[in-house]
Amino acid sequence: MADWQTLLSCWHKLEHYTPAELPKDKSIKQLQEKLPWNLPFTSKDEKKTIVYTIYFDVHPLSTALEFVREYFQDESLVVEVNKSLMYYASLKLNEQGRYIQNSLGISAYSGGYPFSISGDIRSVPS
């Protein structure tokens, strides 16, 4: 395998262990009983549309890092408790609450866990 292919393969495998971090956007809120797309809300600018992003399985990044540290018994991995949040999947809805085609995103991190537990990095698909 050429050096560039090895490098690309390693980068791809690394992506499996990179969690999707929740954007640090102050407009992100938990869904309530009154779903935002059921409220009469339109954009002030006619050229812009309203899009809602739904994040699934949101939890502190430190939780995932702690799991990895404990599973591999690696005391050198320092897990700092911070406010960063990660998620496993997201999708987008339009202003009527309808799914926007091709907007589903699933973090490769969740797919990387089974391979990391097997203990064989070579089993991660390239």
PELIN-V41329 format. One record per backbone hydrogen bond with DSSP energy under -0.5 kcal/mol. NH is the residue of the N-H (numbers start at 0). CO is the residue of the C=O. Records with the same first field share a line. If there is no record, write none. Layout:
# PELIN-V41329
NH = CO + CO
This chain:
# PELIN-V41329
5 = 1
6 = 2
7 = 3
8 = 4
9 = 5
10 = 6
11 = 7
12 = 8
13 = 9
14 = 10
15 = 11 + 12
16 = 13
17 = 14
18 = 16
19 = 86
20 = 18
21 = 84
24 = 22
27 = 24
34 = 32
37 = 34
38 = 35
40 = 38
45 = 43
47 = 44
51 = 92
53 = 51 + 90
54 = 52
55 = 88
58 = 85
60 = 83
62 = 59
63 = 59
64 = 60
65 = 61
66 = 62
67 = 63
68 = 64
69 = 65
70 = 66
71 = 67
72 = 69
73 = 68
74 = 72
76 = 73
77 = 75
78 = 76
79 = 77
81 = 79
85 = 58
86 = 19
87 = 55
88 = 55
89 = 104
90 = 53
92 = 51
93 = 97
96 = 93
99 = 91
100 = 98
102 = 99
104 = 89
106 = 87
109 = 106
110 = 106
111 = 15 + 107
112 = 108
113 = 109
114 = 110
115 = 111
116 = 112
117 = 113
118 = 114 + 115
119 = 114
120 = 118
122 = 119
123 = 120
